[in-house]
Amino acid sequence: MSDFEVRLVSESAVLVVMGQTIDPQTNLRVHSAAKLLMEQGWPGVEEFVPGYATLLVYFDPLLWEGEVLATRIRKVLRELREISFWRPRKVVIPVRYGGVWGPDLDFVAEATGLSCDEVIRLHSQSEYVVFMMGFTPGFAYLGGMNLKLSVPRLETPRSQVPAGSVGIAGAQTGIYPIDSPGGWRIIGRTPLRLFDPQSERPFLLSPGDRVCFEALEGEAP
């Protein structure tokens, strides 16, 4: 692998920079590198945090000198010509759009000059990439949305957005995994549970997953 940078950013963290843009290919390299480095099984390397184009690696400073670990990471990644063994999952998310489930669908349609049906069609025909997790437990930031759907966040965030709500903010879409405050424009809701703290696998989605939305009709979840 070429075109990456590894640098020490604190006494207990190394940052791997895979690029300067937000795009699926760069993000795939981030998640693939994370998997490869995790498989090294280095004692004292405690956590890998993928971002849009970066990978933050936390380590125990009592067991590692930062520059030594950075050098080790560079060596592993340089010897790898192409990370091709990692394959993302594909997850289909059923969504009921508009009405009580998507109170901002009409706004998105008006702001973009599209009909509500066109908004639903464009939103549900794309394949999205889980670029990273954050904000609340299990919240997945999804890239790959049709730019025709881009709209600004709410000027004043809602005090509570129901779990499962599907929203748009700027050029991204995402799903609220729990009831929480939020400023994204809500266009629908899924009946799926994205976060279950009692489950062996608490998060439905993981970084690097591919996500498709499927429009549903019917009663509120």
Secondary structure, DSSP 8 states (H G I E B T S, - for coil): --S-EEEEEETTEEEEE--SS--HHHHHHHHHHHHHHHTT--TTEEEEEE-SSEEEEEE-TTT--HHHHHHHHHHHHHT-S---S----EEEEEEEESTTT-TTHHHHHHHHT--HHHHHHHHHHSEEEEEEE-SSTT-EEEE---GGG-B---SS-EEEE-TTEEEEEBTEEEE--SSEEE-SEEEEE-SS-SB-TTSSS-BS--TT-EEEEEEE-SS--
